[in-house]
Amino acid sequence: MPNGERRSQQQWRHQAVRWRRLAVEATTPHTKSHLLKLAQQCEFLAGDLLPTRTALSDSVKSQDVELADAAG
């Protein structure tokens, strides 16, 4: 962080939510994966447990369904 600035756990959680929202709107699988990894890193820094691969996979699948519903 610049100038030794630290973020609170709440700030890291909010950032994770922002990354996940962007991942829902991602146009490529690579971008979506990258954004979800950033969200996981923020959750880790917030002191939260990292989601399991299964939970993450289920989350991505449900987001894909939401996108398909919204598009069509």
ABEGO torsion letter per residue (X at the ends): XBGGBBBBAAAAAAAAAAAAAAAAABABAAAAAAAAAAAAAAAAAAGBBBBBAAAAAAAAAAAAAAAAAAAX
